[in-house]
Amino acid sequence: MDEMKQATRRKASFGATMKAVFWSFFGVRKGKDYASDSASLNPVHVIIAGLIGAAVFIGVLVMVVRIAVAQ
């Protein structure tokens, strides 16, 4: 339980978390970047950023399908 409290106190900004999640969607993270991210990112921010990223991804897919079907 104490480890989780320490993890949620990490100091990486939400923007840095969004950047890490964005690159993770493409699967192109470098090993050293992954190691630094795992040490500095707040897990709560990662979950929120992942949900936002998934919603944006689904929204883009829906728009592409609507455009393709309309033509």
N, C-alpha and C positions, 0 to 999 in steps of 0.2 A: 504494500500500500504506500509506503514511504517513497518507493521508486517512482510511482505514478505521480505523486505530488511534485517530486523533483523534475520529472519530465515536463509537466505542464508549466513549469516556471522558466523554461528555456527562452532565450532572448531573441531568436530570429523573428524578423518582421513578417507580417502576413503577406506582404508582397514577395518576399523571398520564398515563402511557402508556396504561393501560387506559381512562382517560376519553377520550383522543383517539381510540383505536381504536373505542370504543363509539359515539362520535358519527360516526365515519367510516362505520360500518356503515349508518347512516341517511342519510349523504350531506349533512349539514347543517353542515359546518364553515365558519366565516367565513374570509375571505381572510387577515385579520391573525392569526387563531388558527393557520391552516395554516402561515403563515410563521414564527411563533414556535415551533410544534411541530417543524418541519423543522430549526430551528436548535438545539433543546434536547433532542430525544428521542434516546435510544440506539437504533440500528437493531436490535440484538439483542433489546431489550425489545419493540420494535414487532412483530417476528416472533413472539415468544412470546405476546404479548398477542393478536395476530391468530389464532393457533392456538387459544388458549383461547376467544376470542370465537366462532370458527367451531364449536368443539365444543359450546359452550353453545347456540348457535343451532340446531344440528342436534338436540341433545337436546330442546330445546323443541318443535321441529317434530315429532319422533317422539312425544312425549307428547301433543301436540294431535291427531295422527292416531290414536293409540291410543284416546283419549277419544272422538273422533268415530266411530270404527268400532265401539266397544263399545256405543254407544247406538243 
